[in-house]
Amino acid sequence: MPDTPIYKIIFFSMGQIYEVYARHIYQSDLYGFIEIEELVFGERSQMLVDPSEERLKSEFEGVSRSYIPLHAVARIDEVAKEGIGKISEAKEGNIAPFPMPAFTPKGTD
């Protein structure tokens, strides 16, 4: 494993499934969010360009930190090295939000 871990984060946003790689991930001070920092994109060692990764790079260009709602996160893995990030369309039934609220308001029991 490298000195600095790399995390693969899969989350759902606006009808799409995002798979991104980041060096830092932690619980945010904003209730119900996680923060991801230092997004990692695959190095281009070939002439071949992956359009889905390019789309992801352009969407996160200039972003130093991203806040993701906890209920949108499908999976977080610590990996040995970064892979190819991508955005794919969410098909009906392959991902859904959690069915219960994150907290119960006071006074309702």
N, CA, C and O atoms as CSV, one atom per row, in Angstrom:
chain,resi,resn,atom,element,x,y,z
A,1,MET,N,N,0.842,-1.179,0.000
A,1,MET,CA,C,0.000,0.000,0.000
A,1,MET,C,C,0.892,1.248,0.000
A,1,MET,O,O,1.962,1.249,0.610
A,2,PRO,N,N,0.451,2.305,-0.683
A,2,PRO,CA,C,1.245,3.535,-0.694
A,2,PRO,C,C,1.198,4.237,0.668
A,2,PRO,O,O,0.354,3.928,1.509
A,3,ASP,N,N,2.123,5.192,0.871
A,3,ASP,CA,C,2.160,5.952,2.126
A,3,ASP,C,C,0.864,6.719,2.342
A,3,ASP,O,O,0.318,6.723,3.445
A,4,THR,N,N,0.375,7.360,1.302
A,4,THR,CA,C,-0.885,8.085,1.363
A,4,THR,C,C,-1.964,7.204,0.731
A,4,THR,O,O,-1.872,6.879,-0.452
A,5,PRO,N,N,-2.973,6.816,1.492
A,5,PRO,CA,C,-3.999,5.947,0.918
A,5,PRO,C,C,-4.814,6.662,-0.160
A,5,PRO,O,O,-4.928,7.888,-0.169
A,6,ILE,N,N,-5.367,5.877,-1.050
A,6,ILE,CA,C,-6.251,6.371,-2.102
A,6,ILE,C,C,-7.598,5.702,-1.901
A,6,ILE,O,O,-7.673,4.498,-1.660
A,7,TYR,N,N,-8.654,6.482,-2.000
A,7,TYR,CA,C,-9.999,5.964,-1.784
A,7,TYR,C,C,-10.809,6.040,-3.072
A,7,TYR,O,O,-10.743,7.020,-3.813
A,8,LYS,N,N,-11.571,4.986,-3.317
A,8,LYS,CA,C,-12.521,4.983,-4.430
A,8,LYS,C,C,-13.891,5.245,-3.825
A,8,LYS,O,O,-14.336,4.505,-2.948
A,9,ILE,N,N,-14.565,6.298,-4.292
A,9,ILE,CA,C,-15.867,6.677,-3.779
A,9,ILE,C,C,-16.883,6.546,-4.901
A,9,ILE,O,O,-16.704,7.118,-5.977
A,10,ILE,N,N,-17.938,5.802,-4.654
A,10,ILE,CA,C,-19.020,5.646,-5.619
A,10,ILE,C,C,-20.247,6.300,-5.008
A,10,ILE,O,O,-20.668,5.946,-3.907
A,11,PHE,N,N,-20.819,7.263,-5.733
A,11,PHE,CA,C,-22.001,7.953,-5.230
A,11,PHE,C,C,-22.964,8.275,-6.365
A,11,PHE,O,O,-22.600,8.257,-7.541
A,12,PHE,N,N,-24.190,8.567,-5.984
A,12,PHE,CA,C,-25.284,8.826,-6.899
A,12,PHE,C,C,-25.598,10.315,-6.882
A,12,PHE,O,O,-25.757,10.901,-5.811
A,13,SER,N,N,-25.690,10.937,-8.061
A,13,SER,CA,C,-26.015,12.359,-8.139
A,13,SER,C,C,-26.708,12.665,-9.455
A,13,SER,O,O,-26.209,12.316,-10.525
A,14,MET,N,N,-27.854,13.316,-9.374
A,14,MET,CA,C,-28.612,13.778,-10.542
A,14,MET,C,C,-28.824,12.686,-11.592
A,14,MET,O,O,-28.642,12.927,-12.785
A,15,GLY,N,N,-29.206,11.493,-11.148
A,15,GLY,CA,C,-29.508,10.399,-12.065
A,15,GLY,C,C,-28.291,9.701,-12.649
A,15,GLY,O,O,-28.412,8.918,-13.591
A,16,GLN,N,N,-27.116,9.984,-12.093
A,16,GLN,CA,C,-25.895,9.368,-12.595
A,16,GLN,C,C,-25.095,8.782,-11.443
A,16,GLN,O,O,-25.215,9.218,-10.298
A,17,ILE,N,N,-24.271,7.781,-11.767
A,17,ILE,CA,C,-23.396,7.157,-10.784
A,17,ILE,C,C,-21.971,7.647,-11.054
A,17,ILE,O,O,-21.444,7.498,-12.156
A,18,TYR,N,N,-21.368,8.229,-10.029
A,18,TYR,CA,C,-20.012,8.759,-10.119
A,18,TYR,C,C,-19.065,7.808,-9.417
A,18,TYR,O,O,-19.362,7.312,-8.330
A,19,GLU,N,N,-17.933,7.556,-10.036
A,19,GLU,CA,C,-16.860,6.780,-9.421
A,19,GLU,C,C,-15.617,7.656,-9.476
A,19,GLU,O,O,-15.070,7.901,-10.551
A,20,VAL,N,N,-15.172,8.129,-8.312
A,20,VAL,CA,C,-14.024,9.034,-8.243
A,20,VAL,C,C,-12.976,8.479,-7.281
A,20,VAL,O,O,-13.275,7.651,-6.420
A,21,TYR,N,N,-11.760,8.950,-7.446
A,21,TYR,CA,C,-10.647,8.555,-6.578
A,21,TYR,C,C,-10.120,9.809,-5.895
A,21,TYR,O,O,-9.952,10.850,-6.529
A,22,ALA,N,N,-9.858,9.698,-4.576
A,22,ALA,CA,C,-9.384,10.846,-3.808
A,22,ALA,C,C,-8.361,10.399,-2.770
A,22,ALA,O,O,-8.354,9.244,-2.345
A,23,ARG,N,N,-7.510,11.319,-2.374
A,23,ARG,CA,C,-6.491,11.020,-1.363
A,23,ARG,C,C,-7.005,11.219,0.060
A,23,ARG,O,O,-6.513,10.567,0.981
A,24,HIS,N,N,-7.977,12.100,0.261
A,24,HIS,CA,C,-8.503,12.368,1.598
A,24,HIS,C,C,-10.020,12.312,1.589
A,24,HIS,O,O,-10.668,12.831,0.681
A,25,ILE,N,N,-10.573,11.678,2.605
A,25,ILE,CA,C,-12.022,11.621,2.775
A,25,ILE,C,C,-12.321,11.603,4.265
A,25,ILE,O,O,-11.688,10.870,5.025
A,26,TYR,N,N,-13.276,12.402,4.674
A,26,TYR,CA,C,-13.628,12.437,6.086
A,26,TYR,C,C,-15.012,13.034,6.283
A,26,TYR,O,O,-15.578,13.644,5.376
A,27,GLN,N,N,-15.550,12.844,7.491
A,27,GLN,CA,C,-16.853,13.382,7.842
A,27,GLN,C,C,-16.762,14.904,7.880
A,27,GLN,O,O,-15.823,15.462,8.446
A,28,SER,N,N,-17.725,15.560,7.285
A,28,SER,CA,C,-17.734,17.006,7.213
A,28,SER,C,C,-18.309,17.635,8.475
A,28,SER,O,O,-19.034,16.991,9.232
A,29,ASP,N,N,-17.975,18.897,8.687
A,29,ASP,CA,C,-18.619,19.666,9.745
A,29,ASP,C,C,-20.068,19.982,9.369
A,29,ASP,O,O,-20.894,20.265,10.237
A,30,LEU,N,N,-20.366,19.930,8.075
A,30,LEU,CA,C,-21.748,20.086,7.623
A,30,LEU,C,C,-22.467,18.777,7.886
A,30,LEU,O,O,-22.086,17.746,7.331
A,31,TYR,N,N,-23.484,18.793,8.707
A,31,TYR,CA,C,-24.173,17.569,9.114
A,31,TYR,C,C,-24.705,16.803,7.898
A,31,TYR,O,O,-25.372,17.371,7.033
A,32,GLY,N,N,-24.399,15.511,7.852
A,32,GLY,CA,C,-24.913,14.642,6.799
A,32,GLY,C,C,-24.095,14.619,5.528
A,32,GLY,O,O,-24.567,14.106,4.513
A,33,PHE,N,N,-22.890,15.154,5.543
A,33,PHE,CA,C,-22.037,15.185,4.358
A,33,PHE,C,C,-20.680,14.567,4.670
A,33,PHE,O,O,-20.234,14.559,5.817
A,34,ILE,N,N,-20.030,14.049,3.627
A,34,ILE,CA,C,-18.622,13.685,3.709
A,34,ILE,C,C,-17.863,14.652,2.809
A,34,ILE,O,O,-18.421,15.198,1.857
A,35,GLU,N,N,-16.604,14.854,3.116
A,35,GLU,CA,C,-15.745,15.716,2.299
A,35,GLU,C,C,-14.709,14.852,1.597
A,35,GLU,O,O,-14.110,13.960,2.197
A,36,ILE,N,N,-14.511,15.131,0.327
A,36,ILE,CA,C,-13.418,14.473,-0.385
A,36,ILE,C,C,-12.488,15.566,-0.912
A,36,ILE,O,O,-12.934,16.593,-1.422
A,37,GLU,N,N,-11.181,15.317,-0.775
A,37,GLU,CA,C,-10.168,16.276,-1.216
A,37,GLU,C,C,-9.119,15.571,-2.062
A,37,GLU,O,O,-8.944,14.355,-1.986
A,38,GLU,N,N,-8.434,16.359,-2.860
A,38,GLU,CA,C,-7.358,15.882,-3.726
A,38,GLU,C,C,-7.827,14.737,-4.617
A,38,GLU,O,O,-7.372,13.600,-4.494
A,39,LEU,N,N,-8.735,15.066,-5.504
A,39,LEU,CA,C,-9.193,14.066,-6.472
A,39,LEU,C,C,-8.010,13.604,-7.317
A,39,LEU,O,O,-7.141,14.397,-7.678
A,40,VAL,N,N,-7.993,12.314,-7.623
A,40,VAL,CA,C,-6.895,11.713,-8.380
A,40,VAL,C,C,-7.454,11.195,-9.689
A,40,VAL,O,O,-8.450,10.472,-9.709
A,41,PHE,N,N,-6.808,11.570,-10.781
A,41,PHE,CA,C,-7.196,11.086,-12.094
A,41,PHE,C,C,-6.044,10.287,-12.671
A,41,PHE,O,O,-4.883,10.581,-12.389
A,42,GLY,N,N,-6.353,9.272,-13.482
A,42,GLY,CA,C,-5.321,8.432,-14.080
A,42,GLY,C,C,-4.385,9.238,-14.947
A,42,GLY,O,O,-4.804,10.163,-15.643
A,43,GLU,N,N,-3.127,8.886,-14.904
A,43,GLU,CA,C,-2.134,9.566,-15.736
A,43,GLU,C,C,-2.263,9.073,-17.167
A,43,GLU,O,O,-2.499,7.891,-17.414
A,44,ARG,N,N,-2.105,9.989,-18.096
A,44,ARG,CA,C,-2.161,9.615,-19.504
A,44,ARG,C,C,-0.790,9.158,-19.967
A,44,ARG,O,O,0.124,9.964,-20.142
A,45,SER,N,N,-0.661,7.848,-20.163
A,45,SER,CA,C,0.604,7.342,-20.677
A,45,SER,C,C,0.421,6.835,-22.104
A,45,SER,O,O,1.351,6.306,-22.712
A,46,GLN,N,N,-0.787,7.004,-22.627
A,46,GLN,CA,C,-1.091,6.529,-23.976
A,46,GLN,C,C,-1.736,7.659,-24.768
A,46,GLN,O,O,-2.046,8.719,-24.223
A,47,MET,N,N,-1.928,7.427,-26.020
A,47,MET,CA,C,-2.614,8.391,-26.873
A,47,MET,C,C,-4.129,8.245,-26.743
A,47,MET,O,O,-4.876,9.129,-27.162
A,48,LEU,N,N,-4.577,7.145,-26.169
A,48,LEU,CA,C,-5.996,6.865,-26.031
A,48,LEU,C,C,-6.612,7.749,-24.950
A,48,LEU,O,O,-6.059,7.865,-23.857
A,49,VAL,N,N,-7.742,8.367,-25.242
A,49,VAL,CA,C,-8.428,9.231,-24.284
A,49,VAL,C,C,-9.777,8.609,-23.969
A,49,VAL,O,O,-10.544,8.278,-24.873
A,50,ASP,N,N,-10.065,8.450,-22.679
A,50,ASP,CA,C,-11.343,7.888,-22.239
A,50,ASP,C,C,-12.341,9.030,-22.079
A,50,ASP,O,O,-12.143,9.893,-21.223
A,51,PRO,N,N,-13.414,9.062,-22.885
A,51,PRO,CA,C,-14.360,10.183,-22.811
A,51,PRO,C,C,-15.063,10.314,-21.457
A,51,PRO,O,O,-15.359,11.430,-21.029
A,52,SER,N,N,-15.336,9.197,-20.775
A,52,SER,CA,C,-16.018,9.299,-19.482
A,52,SER,C,C,-15.108,9.914,-18.424
A,52,SER,O,O,-15.575,10.668,-17.570
A,53,GLU,N,N,-13.805,9.597,-18.473
A,53,GLU,CA,C,-12.880,10.203,-17.525
A,53,GLU,C,C,-12.669,11.685,-17.843
A,53,GLU,O,O,-12.539,12.501,-16.930
A,54,GLU,N,N,-12.635,12.032,-19.118
A,54,GLU,CA,C,-12.490,13.432,-19.507
A,54,GLU,C,C,-13.695,14.247,-19.047
A,54,GLU,O,O,-13.546,15.395,-18.626
A,55,ARG,N,N,-14.866,13.669,-19.125
A,55,ARG,CA,C,-16.086,14.336,-18.659
A,55,ARG,C,C,-16.017,14.571,-17.150
A,55,ARG,O,O,-16.409,15.630,-16.658
A,56,LEU,N,N,-15.517,13.577,-16.428
A,56,LEU,CA,C,-15.358,13.687,-14.983
A,56,LEU,C,C,-14.327,14.757,-14.629
A,56,LEU,O,O,-14.544,15.548,-13.712
A,57,LYS,N,N,-13.217,14.783,-15.346
A,57,LYS,CA,C,-12.173,15.790,-15.113
A,57,LYS,C,C,-12.711,17.193,-15.339
A,57,LYS,O,O,-12.449,18.098,-14.548
A,58,SER,N,N,-13.462,17.374,-16.417
A,58,SER,CA,C,-13.980,18.717,-16.699
A,58,SER,C,C,-15.021,19.134,-15.669
A,58,SER,O,O,-15.110,20.317,-15.343
A,59,GLU,N,N,-15.811,18.200,-15.149
A,59,GLU,CA,C,-16.808,18.538,-14.134
A,59,GLU,C,C,-16.161,18.949,-12.815
A,59,GLU,O,O,-16.672,19.836,-12.131
A,60,PHE,N,N,-15.041,18.317,-12.448
A,60,PHE,CA,C,-14.379,18.614,-11.186
A,60,PHE,C,C,-13.164,19.532,-11.353
A,60,PHE,O,O,-12.381,19.690,-10.416
A,61,GLU,N,N,-13.001,20.129,-12.513
A,61,GLU,CA,C,-11.882,21.033,-12.749
A,61,GLU,C,C,-11.972,22.237,-11.813
A,61,GLU,O,O,-13.015,22.885,-11.723
A,62,GLY,N,N,-10.892,22.525,-11.132
A,62,GLY,CA,C,-10.849,23.655,-10.215
A,62,GLY,C,C,-11.475,23.390,-8.853
A,62,GLY,O,O,-11.520,24.295,-8.020
A,63,VAL,N,N,-11.958,22.178,-8.599
A,63,VAL,CA,C,-12.574,21.837,-7.317
A,63,VAL,C,C,-11.489,21.333,-6.372
A,63,VAL,O,O,-10.791,20.367,-6.681
A,64,SER,N,N,-11.347,21.989,-5.219
A,64,SER,CA,C,-10.349,21.535,-4.255
A,64,SER,C,C,-10.967,20.613,-3.209
A,64,SER,O,O,-10.280,19.762,-2.643
A,65,ARG,N,N,-12.267,20.782,-2.953
A,65,ARG,CA,C,-12.961,19.961,-1.960
A,65,ARG,C,C,-14.407,19.801,-2.410
A,65,ARG,O,O,-15.027,20.753,-2.885
A,66,SER,N,N,-14.933,18.605,-2.259
A,66,SER,CA,C,-16.317,18.340,-2.642
A,66,SER,C,C,-17.066,17.761,-1.447
A,66,SER,O,O,-16.535,16.925,-0.716
A,67,TYR,N,N,-18.299,18.212,-1.258
A,67,TYR,CA,C,-19.154,17.736,-0.176
A,67,TYR,C,C,-20.224,16.843,-0.787
A,67,TYR,O,O,-20.959,17.262,-1.681
A,68,ILE,N,N,-20.307,15.608,-0.298
A,68,ILE,CA,C,-21.253,14.633,-0.840
A,68,ILE,C,C,-22.212,14.212,0.265
A,68,ILE,O,O,-21.772,13.843,1.354
A,69,PRO,N,N,-23.518,14.261,0.001
A,69,PRO,CA,C,-24.478,13.829,1.026
A,69,PRO,C,C,-24.280,12.350,1.363
A,69,PRO,O,O,-24.084,11.525,0.471
A,70,LEU,N,N,-24.332,12.024,2.653
A,70,LEU,CA,C,-24.130,10.636,3.088
A,70,LEU,C,C,-25.110,9.673,2.429
A,70,LEU,O,O,-24.742,8.549,2.085
A,71,HIS,N,N,-26.354,10.108,2.252
A,71,HIS,CA,C,-27.346,9.200,1.675
A,71,HIS,C,C,-27.104,8.923,0.194
A,71,HIS,O,O,-27.714,8.011,-0.365
A,72,ALA,N,N,-26.222,9.694,-0.456
A,72,ALA,CA,C,-25.914,9.469,-1.864
A,72,ALA,C,C,-24.748,8.496,-2.059
A,72,ALA,O,O,-24.538,7.998,-3.166
A,73,VAL,N,N,-23.992,8.222,-0.995
A,73,VAL,CA,C,-22.811,7.361,-1.102
A,73,VAL,C,C,-23.241,5.899,-1.152
A,73,VAL,O,O,-23.986,5.425,-0.295
A,74,ALA,N,N,-22.762,5.202,-2.165
A,74,ALA,CA,C,-23.049,3.773,-2.295
A,74,ALA,C,C,-21.922,2.930,-1.703
A,74,ALA,O,O,-22.167,1.877,-1.115
A,75,ARG,N,N,-20.662,3.409,-1.866
A,75,ARG,CA,C,-19.536,2.600,-1.409
A,75,ARG,C,C,-18.272,3.448,-1.333
A,75,ARG,O,O,-18.072,4.362,-2.133
A,76,ILE,N,N,-17.420,3.130,-0.353
A,76,ILE,CA,C,-16.096,3.753,-0.227
A,76,ILE,C,C,-15.093,2.636,0.007
A,76,ILE,O,O,-15.257,1.844,0.935
A,77,ASP,N,N,-14.058,2.559,-0.822
A,77,ASP,CA,C,-13.013,1.541,-0.698
A,77,ASP,C,C,-11.648,2.211,-0.617
A,77,ASP,O,O,-11.404,3.212,-1.291
A,78,GLU,N,N,-10.752,1.657,0.210
A,78,GLU,CA,C,-9.355,2.072,0.189
A,78,GLU,C,C,-8.668,1.149,-0.801
A,78,GLU,O,O,-8.748,-0.072,-0.666
A,79,VAL,N,N,-7.993,1.717,-1.796
A,79,VAL,CA,C,-7.391,0.925,-2.868
A,79,VAL,C,C,-5.888,1.155,-2.924
A,79,VAL,O,O,-5.382,2.141,-2.389
A,80,ALA,N,N,-5.180,0.239,-3.574
A,80,ALA,CA,C,-3.725,0.325,-3.675
A,80,ALA,C,C,-3.281,1.421,-4.645
A,80,ALA,O,O,-2.265,2.075,-4.406
A,81,LYS,N,N,-4.023,1.633,-5.730
A,81,LYS,CA,C,-3.690,2.697,-6.680
A,81,LYS,C,C,-4.964,3.156,-7.369
A,81,LYS,O,O,-5.977,2.457,-7.384
A,82,GLU,N,N,-4.884,4.354,-7.938
A,82,GLU,CA,C,-6.082,4.899,-8.580
A,82,GLU,C,C,-6.425,4.134,-9.843
A,82,GLU,O,O,-5.560,3.567,-10.510
A,83,GLY,N,N,-7.690,4.136,-10.147
A,83,GLY,CA,C,-8.177,3.540,-11.378
A,83,GLY,C,C,-8.703,4.650,-12.269
A,83,GLY,O,O,-8.335,5.816,-12.126
A,84,ILE,N,N,-9.555,4.268,-13.175
A,84,ILE,CA,C,-10.140,5.240,-14.086
A,84,ILE,C,C,-11.494,5.655,-13.538
A,84,ILE,O,O,-12.407,4.838,-13.426
A,85,GLY,N,N,-11.616,6.931,-13.197
A,85,GLY,CA,C,-12.882,7.455,-12.715
A,85,GLY,C,C,-13.871,7.528,-13.865
A,85,GLY,O,O,-13.483,7.602,-15.031
A,86,LYS,N,N,-15.160,7.506,-13.523
A,86,LYS,CA,C,-16.155,7.552,-14.590
A,86,LYS,C,C,-17.489,8.048,-14.070
A,86,LYS,O,O,-17.759,8.049,-12.869
A,87,ILE,N,N,-18.307,8.467,-15.012
A,87,ILE,CA,C,-19.699,8.824,-14.748
A,87,ILE,C,C,-20.527,7.925,-15.644
A,87,ILE,O,O,-20.289,7.847,-16.849
A,88,SER,N,N,-21.506,7.243,-15.052
A,88,SER,CA,C,-22.377,6.394,-15.858
A,88,SER,C,C,-23.829,6.665,-15.500
A,88,SER,O,O,-24.136,7.123,-14.400
A,89,GLU,N,N,-24.700,6.383,-16.426
A,89,GLU,CA,C,-26.127,6.588,-16.204
A,89,GLU,C,C,-26.637,5.545,-15.220
A,89,GLU,O,O,-26.287,4.369,-15.319
A,90,ALA,N,N,-27.459,5.974,-14.275
A,90,ALA,CA,C,-28.065,5.054,-13.311
A,90,ALA,C,C,-29.302,4.440,-13.958
A,90,ALA,O,O,-30.252,5.138,-14.313
A,91,LYS,N,N,-29.265,3.143,-14.099
A,91,LYS,CA,C,-30.414,2.437,-14.663
A,91,LYS,C,C,-31.428,2.196,-13.559
A,91,LYS,O,O,-31.068,2.109,-12.385
A,92,GLU,N,N,-32.671,2.092,-13.928
A,92,GLU,CA,C,-33.742,1.868,-12.958
A,92,GLU,C,C,-33.466,0.608,-12.149
A,92,GLU,O,O,-33.316,-0.480,-12.705
A,93,GLY,N,N,-33.401,0.767,-10.834
A,93,GLY,CA,C,-33.262,-0.390,-9.952
A,93,GLY,C,C,-31.849,-0.757,-9.548
A,93,GLY,O,O,-31.685,-1.613,-8.678
A,94,ASN,N,N,-30.795,-0.144,-10.142
A,94,ASN,CA,C,-29.456,-0.566,-9.748
A,94,ASN,C,C,-28.872,0.250,-8.597
A,94,ASN,O,O,-27.826,-0.116,-8.062
A,95,ILE,N,N,-29.519,1.341,-8.204
A,95,ILE,CA,C,-29.104,2.087,-7.022
A,95,ILE,C,C,-30.294,2.898,-6.537
A,95,ILE,O,O,-31.057,3.441,-7.335
A,96,ALA,N,N,-30.445,2.975,-5.219
A,96,ALA,CA,C,-31.560,3.709,-4.632
A,96,ALA,C,C,-31.113,4.336,-3.318
A,96,ALA,O,O,-30.227,3.806,-2.647
A,97,PRO,N,N,-31.721,5.468,-2.945
A,97,PRO,CA,C,-31.365,6.072,-1.664
A,97,PRO,C,C,-31.878,5.240,-0.501
A,97,PRO,O,O,-32.784,4.422,-0.662
A,98,PHE,N,N,-31.292,5.455,0.676
A,98,PHE,CA,C,-31.748,4.754,1.869
A,98,PHE,C,C,-33.202,5.133,2.141
A,98,PHE,O,O,-33.579,6.289,1.948
A,99,PRO,N,N,-34.030,4.177,2.590
A,99,PRO,CA,C,-35.457,4.451,2.744
A,99,PRO,C,C,-35.840,5.208,4.007
A,99,PRO,O,O,-37.000,5.597,4.139
A,100,MET,N,N,-34.919,5.435,4.945
A,100,MET,CA,C,-35.301,6.130,6.177
A,100,MET,C,C,-34.514,7.427,6.331
A,100,MET,O,O,-33.432,7.573,5.763
A,101,PRO,N,N,-35.066,8.379,7.109
A,101,PRO,CA,C,-34.358,9.662,7.288
A,101,PRO,C,C,-33.080,9.476,8.095
A,101,PRO,O,O,-32.939,8.498,8.829
A,102,ALA,N,N,-32.157,10.407,7.960
A,102,ALA,CA,C,-30.883,10.349,8.671
A,102,ALA,C,C,-31.038,10.646,10.153
A,102,ALA,O,O,-30.207,10.217,10.952
A,103,PHE,N,N,-32.088,11.375,10.540
A,103,PHE,CA,C,-32.326,11.700,11.950
A,103,PHE,C,C,-33.826,11.808,12.175
A,103,PHE,O,O,-34.601,11.965,11.232
A,104,THR,N,N,-34.219,11.722,13.431
A,104,THR,CA,C,-35.617,11.871,13.820
A,104,THR,C,C,-35.776,13.204,14.535
A,104,THR,O,O,-35.100,13.448,15.534
A,105,PRO,N,N,-36.657,14.075,14.044
A,105,PRO,CA,C,-36.849,15.371,14.702
A,105,PRO,C,C,-37.316,15.200,16.139
A,105,PRO,O,O,-38.006,14.230,16.451
A,106,LYS,N,N,-36.951,16.128,17.021
A,106,LYS,CA,C,-37.364,16.070,18.423
A,106,LYS,C,C,-38.881,16.195,18.537
A,106,LYS,O,O,-39.527,16.888,17.752
A,107,GLY,N,N,-39.423,15.512,19.525
A,107,GLY,CA,C,-40.855,15.596,19.760
A,107,GLY,C,C,-41.676,14.574,19.009
A,107,GLY,O,O,-42.888,14.493,19.207
A,108,THR,N,N,-41.043,13.786,18.148
A,108,THR,CA,C,-41.782,12.730,17.440
A,108,THR,C,C,-41.217,11.392,17.870
A,108,THR,O,O,-40.072,11.072,17.549
A,109,ASP,N,N,-41.979,10.625,18.574
A,109,ASP,CA,C,-41.535,9.306,19.036
A,109,ASP,C,C,-42.461,8.231,18.566
A,109,ASP,O,O,-42.243,7.056,18.861
